[in-house]
């Protein structure tokens, strides 16, 4: 009995150390040097209500950078003109979609800043989710030797929202490289609830791939999918953002 207790305690300590080492490594990434990249965004959205499904697809590319002058996003003149043309068409016909504007709106300055220096945002996410290591094992990622951390997470949700959620399931996984820094992070959330006798449910999934450049951890691939249903409406949204470092 004492031996079993000691072994369990040792395993818990090792798991805690794995996460502590990761956090320490992320904290050392200052992101002081400048970085430039080409960002390509693809958006797909479908909304279903009493009518037939309405699908919108958009794509946009921009030059992005983070340096001494701050974050910059450069859209081409042609892309801006296309977005303006879509807006004019929608003003004449509300049924018209604005796919280019939808894609451009998804790439904001705050998001770009985080993608180009993701150590801080990942630390914040791990703390917000109260992450703990549930399992640790060797598992290759994209053909590279890696360690997989299966995380147990309990996200902090405001009481004003939590009271409406009846069922919540959250999963998260981190793949670490030989240097102890993340190669990829994947998370998924499924929830059900009701408010004022109206039921709702949905799911969110996200996967990020990382690259190291200088003292920066850059999210070079961000894929997400969200699904929601309630009040007689269903919606689904998929987005993929790819950053190619210059």
N, C-alpha and C positions, 0 to 999 in steps of 0.2 A: 504493500500500500504506500509506504514512504517512498519507495523507488519510483513508483508510477507518478506520484505527486511531484517528485523532483524532475522527472523527465518532462512532464507537462509544463512545469515552470521554466525549464530550460528552453523548451520549444517556443513558449510565449516570449521569452527574453530575446531569442534569436530573431523572431519575427519583428519585434519592436525595434531591434537594432537595424534591420533591413530598411525599415521605413525611416528611421532616424538618420541613417547614412544617406538615404536618398534626399531627404529634406536638407541636410547639411550641404550636399553637393549642389542642389538647386540654389541654395542661398549664396553660394560662392560665385554664381554666374551673374556678374554685374551688368553685362550688356553695354559696356562703355563705348565700344567702337561703333562706327556707322555701318549700316547694312542697306543694300538695295536688292530689289527682287521684282520679278514680273508676276502679278497676281491674276489668275484666271478664275472666274466665278461662273458656275452653272446653277441655275435655279429651275426647279419643276414644282408646280403647285396645282392641286386639284381641289375644287370645292363642289360638294354635292348637296343640294337641298331638294325642294319640290320639283325643280326642273332637271334637265340633263346635266351631267358633269361639266364643269367649266375648267378647262386646263390652260395653264399659262406656263410657257417655257422661255427662259431668257438666258443670255450669256453676255459677259462683259470682261474686258481685260484692262488692266491699269499698271502703270509703273509706280511702285511704292518704295519709300525709303524712310529710315529712321536715323537721324544724326544730330549734330549740334543744334541745327535749326528746328528740330522737332520732327513730327511725322508729316510726310507729304504723299499725296495720292494724285497721280497725273493721268487724266483721261484724255484720249485723243479727241481732236476736234470733230472727226467723223462720228465717233460714238456719241458725243454730246448732241450733235445735230440729229442723230437717229432718235435719241431719247426725247428731244423736243418735238420731233415729228409725231411720235407716238402720243405725246400729251395733247397735241393739237387735234389729232384724229379722235381721241377719247372725248375731248370737249364737244365735238360735233355728234359723237355717238357713244353714249356711256357704256355700251356693250363691248366696245373695243378694249383690248388689254394693252398694258404698257410693259412688255417683258424686259426690254432693255433697262428701263428705269428700275424695275423690280430687282434685277441683278445688281445694278449700280448701288441701290440703296442698301443692299446687304453687306457692302464693303465700306464700313465707316472708319473714321480715324482711330477711334478707341479699339475697334477690332483689329485693325492693321497693326497698331502699336503692340497689342498683346501677341499676335501671331509672330511678329518679328523679335519678340523677347518673351518667350512663354514660360520661363522659369518662375517668375512671380505669380502669374495666373494659375499655374499648376499647383504651386504651394498653397495658394488661396483655396483652390478647389478641394485639395486633400484635407485642409483644416475645416472648411465649411461642411464637408461630408463626414467629418469625424472618422476618417479612414483608419482601419486597422487591418493588418495582414491576416488573412484567413488561411492562406496556403502559399507556399513558396516552392517552386520547382524549376528545373532546367527545361526550357522549351524554345526551340529555334523560332526566330521571327524573320520572315522574308529571306530564309536561307542563312541567316546570321545566328551564331550562338547567342543565347540570351537567357536571362532569368525571368520567370513570370511570377508576379505578385498578384494573387487573387485577393481582392480587398473586400472587407465587410464595411459597408458605409451606411450611415444614418444621417441623411441630409437635414440641416436645420431649416425648418419651414415656419414662416410666421404663423402665429396662433390663429390669426384671422382667416388663413387659408387652410390650415391643418384640420380645423374642425369639420370641414366639408369632405375630407378625404377618408374613405372607408377602407381602402386597400392600397398598399404601396409596396412595390418591389423594386429594389435598386441593386444593380450589379456593376462592378468596375474591375478593370484589369490593367496592369502596367507591365510592359516588357522592358527590361533593363539591359543595356549593353555591358561590355567588358569594363567600361569606365564607371559603371554604376549609375549612369544617367539614362533617362528614358529614351527608348526607341519608338514606342507607341503607347497610346492610352485609349482604352475603349470603355464606354459606360452606357448603360441602358436603364430606363425608368419606365415602369408600367403602373398606372394608377386608375382607380375607380372611386367615384364619390357621388354625392347628390347635394343639391342646394335648392331650397324651397320646393321640395318634392320632385325636382327635375334631376334625372340621373345623367352622369357624364363619365367618360372614360377616355384614356389616351395613352400614348407611349412616346418616348423620346429616346433616340439612340445617336451616339456620336463616336467617331473614331478619328484620332489624330496621329499623324506620323511626324517624327522630329528629325532635325539635322543639327549638328553642332557647327557653329562658325565663330571662331574667336571665343569670347566669353558669353556668347548668346546661344540659347536653345530656341531654334526657330521651328514653328509648326509649318511644315511644308505641304501637308495634306490634311484638310479638315472636311470630313464628310458627316452630314447629319440627316436624320429623317424623323419627322414628327407626324403623329396621327392623333386626331381629336374627333370626338363625336358627342353630340348633345344638342338639345333644343331643335331636333329635327334636321340637323345639319352635320355633315361629315367633311373633314378637311384633311389633306395630306400634303406635306411639303418635304422636298428633298433638295439638298444643296451640297455642292462640292466646290471647295476652294483649293487651288493648287498654287503654291509659291515656288517659283524657280529663281534661285539665288543668282544674282549677276556677278 
